[in-house]
Amino acid sequence: YPRELADLAGRARIAVGENWADQFRQTPLVVPLDKSLAIKDRFFRLALGAFAKAEGAPALELSLQASQLSGDLFLEYGKAILASQRPKGLKGSDRDGYEEALKARARPYFERSMDWYAGALERIEKEGGSPELAAPIRKRLGTAQVLLQSDTAAKGDKAE
C-alpha cells in the first residue's frame, strides 16, 4: 500500500500543479509588464512547487512526468515573455532595446528548462527507464535549444 499511496499522492500533486499551470497560461503578459509578470509568476511558482513535490514519487514515470512538466513551464514562461505585449509608440533603437531586454529576461527560463530536461534524461539513463520515456523529453530539450540559439544568434547579428 505505501507505494500505491505515494503514487496516488504524486498524481494528485501533478493534477494540482497542472491546475496552477493552466492559470499561469491564462494570465496574459500585458503592459505594464511588471504587474502582469507578478501575477503570472505567482501561478508559475505554485505549479512548480506542486511538480517538485511530485518528483519524489517512487514511480519513475510519475517523477519524470513532474520533471518534464516543470521544464515545460520554464519553456512556456520564456516564450510568453517573448510574446508579451509591447508598449505603443516604441520606435527604432527604443524598440530594439525593448526587444533585447525581453530576450534577456526570457533566456534564463530557456536555460532552466534545458536543465530540467537534461536532469530527467539523466535519471532515465541512471535508473534504466525505457527509451519511450526519453523521446518526448528529448524533443522538448531540442525546442529549448533552438529558442536559446535563436536568441544567441540574434545577439551575434547585432554585434557584427
Residue pairs with C-beta under 8 A, 6 or more apart in sequence:
3 58
3 59
6 57
6 58
7 57
7 58
7 59
7 62
9 57
10 54
10 56
10 57
10 58
10 59
10 62
10 63
10 66
11 54
11 57
11 62
13 50
13 51
13 53
13 54
13 57
13 66
14 50
14 51
14 54
14 62
14 65
14 66
14 69
16 50
17 46
17 47
17 48
17 49
17 50
17 51
17 54
17 66
17 69
18 47
18 69
20 43
20 46
20 47
20 50
21 43
21 47
21 69
21 73
23 43
24 40
24 43
24 44
24 47
24 73
24 76
24 77
25 76
27 36
27 39
27 40
27 43
28 36
28 85
29 36
29 37
29 40
29 80
29 81
29 83
29 84
29 85
30 36
30 84
30 85
31 85
31 86
31 87
31 88
33 84
33 85
36 84
40 77
40 80
44 73
44 77
47 69
47 73
48 70
48 73
51 66
51 67
51 69
51 70
51 73
52 66
52 70
54 62
54 63
54 65
54 66
55 63
55 66
55 67
55 70
56 63
57 63
57 66
60 123
60 124
60 127
60 129
60 133
61 129
61 133
63 123
64 120
64 123
64 124
64 129
64 133
64 137
67 116
67 117
67 119
67 120
67 123
67 137
68 116
68 117
68 120
68 136
68 137
68 140
70 116
71 112
71 113
71 114
71 115
71 116
71 117
71 120
71 137
71 140
71 141
71 144
72 113
72 140
73 113
74 109
74 110
74 112
74 113
74 116
75 109
75 110
75 113
75 140
75 143
75 144
75 147
77 106
77 109
78 106
78 107
78 108
78 109
78 110
78 113
78 147
79 106
79 147
81 102
81 105
81 106
81 109
82 102
82 103
82 106
84 102
86 95
86 98
87 98
90 98
96 158
100 155
100 158
103 151
103 154
103 155
106 147
106 151
107 148
107 151
110 144
110 147
110 148
110 151
111 148
113 140
113 144
114 141
114 144
114 145
114 148
117 137
117 138
117 140
117 141
117 144
118 141
120 137
121 134
121 137
121 138
121 141
123 129
124 130
124 133
124 134
124 137
